[in-house]
Amino acid sequence: WLIHLDNQNNLQTDAVIVCSANGTESLIKKLGYNRPIEAVLGQVISLYIDDQQSWDGWPAVLSFNGVNLIPDKKQNKLLIGATVEPGTNANALEMINMKSMYGNAPTWINKAVINSQWKGLRARPKDRPAPLLEKLEEGLILNTAHYKNGFLLAPACAEWVGENLFGNTILSQ
C-alpha cells in the first residue's frame, strides 16, 4: 500500500487498518467500497449532589430507561448520560429531558446543579450492527464505527485485527 500524506510525503506499508470512525466512509469510498456510517451525538452532564445523598448500595453504573447514572462517590457527583441524537447538532431539550430522566428522576436529581456538560459524536453503521469489522482485501482491514462500545470492544477487535493480519501465530506466542 502506498499512502499519500497531506504533507506531500508517501508512506509504503504492507497493511492499512482503517479506524477513522465518522471519516471512514469517505476514505474507503475512494477505494470503491461503500459502508454507510452515520454520526450520532451524545450529551452527558455532571451533577453536584449535596451531602445528604447516600451512595451505599449503588452499583458502578445504574441504567434506567436508557439513561445511565454513574456516581462519583468521592466528589459527590453524578454523571448522567448519554443522549442518542442523530446528526451533529446538540438538542438542548434532549439534555433537559435526560436530566429529568424523561420525567422519572427523583427529587434529589431534579434539584441538583449541573456543574459541567459535554457532548461527543459516535460513529454508527447504517443498516447493520456495530462495529464494522471486515477484511476488505489483502492488507486492508476495516475496524471502525463501534458506536457506543469502543472501549468495551477494543480488546476483541484488536485480537480480530491481529488474526486477520497475521493469523493465529502472533496471538499464541
N, C-alpha and C positions, 0 to 999 in steps of 0.2 A: 504494500500500500504506500502510495506517495501522497502525503498530506501537505497542502499549500497553506502556510500560516499567514495571518494578517500582516505580519512584519516582513513579508516577502521571502522568508526562509522556507525551506522544504524539510519535511521530516519523513524518512523512509522507515517503515516498520512492518513486521510480519502480521500484526493483528491490530484491529481497532475495536474498542469496546465503547459503544455509544450509550452514555448515561446522562444525557442532557435534558431530561425532563421535558419541559414545555418547548424546548428548542429542537427536540428530536425530529419532529415531523418534517420541518423544512430541511434539516440535514440529510435525511435519508431519501427524501423525495428527489433530490438531485442525483441519487444513485438508482432511481427507478422503483423505489419502494413506497408504498402508501400505508401508513399506520396512523390513522387519525387519533389525535390526543387533544383533550380539552383542559383548559385551566379551570380549577375550582378554588375559590377563595375561602379561607378560613380565618375567622376572627377569634381572639382569645382575650379574656380580661383577667386581671388580678384584683381581688378584693381584699381590703384590710378588714379583718374581723375583730371585734372588740374581745377583751379578755374573758367574757362570760361564756364563750362557746367552748365546749369540751370536745376534744378530738378523740377521746377514748373510744375504742371500738371501730374507728373509721378505717377502711381499707386504704391502700395506696391510691387507688382510683375508684371512684364510685360513678357509675353511669346510670342516668335516668332519662328515658325517652330521648336518647341521642345526645344528651348533654353530659359531658364529663366533668366531674368535680375532683380536683386534686388538692388536698390540703398541704400547706407548708406549715407544719406544726410549730417549728422554731420561730418563725416570723409572724405567726398569727395571720396568715394569708390563705386565700383560697383561689386557685386557678379554675376558671370556668371556660370550657371550650369544646369544640370549636364549631363555628357555624359551617355550613356547607352551602356555598353560594356560587352559582355558575358565573363564569367570566372573571374579570379582574378588578371590578369596582365594588368596594365595600358598601353594604347597605346598613345605615345607622339603625334602622328599625330591627333588622336581624340581630344586631348586638344587644339591643334593649330586650328583645324577646328572649334571647338566650340567657341574659342575666336574670330575668324573671322565671326562667325555666319554663317558658311558654305558659305562664300562669300558674305554675305549680311550686314556685320557690317558697321555702319557709320564710317567715317574717325576718329572721336574722340575716338572711341573704338579701332580701329586698331593702333592708336598712343599711347594708354595708356600703362603704365608699369604694369606688373604683380608684385604685392607686396607679394602675398602668393598663395599657391595652396595646395589642399589636395584631398584625394580620400577615398572612403569607399565602402564596399560591402553591397548589398541589397539581401535579400532572396526573390526569386520569385517562386511560384509553377509552375511546368511544366504542360502544357496542361490543365490548369484550372485557373480561375481568383483568384487574391489575395483578401483577406488573406485566410489562411486555418483556418476555424472555425469549429470544429467538437467535438462532444462528442463521443469519440471512444468507451468508455464503462463507466460503473458507476464509477465515481471518476477519470476518465482520460479525460482531456479536452485538445484539441489542439487549440492554439491561436497563430499563427505564420505566417511567410512569408508574411508580409504586403507589401512587395515590396517598393514602394516609398511613401506609405501613412500611415506609422506607427503613426506619431503624429496626423494626421488628424483623423484616425480611433480609436485611443486609448479610448476615452470615450464610443463609441458604442460597441467596443469589450469588454470593462470591464463590461458593462451592460449585454451583451450576456453571458459572463462567469458567472456572478452573477446569472442570471436566470437559467442557466444550472446546477449550483451547489446547489442553494438554493430555486429555484422557484421565483415567483413574490413577495413573502412576504418580503424579505430583501430590495427590491427596493422601496416598498411602505411605509416603516416605516420612 
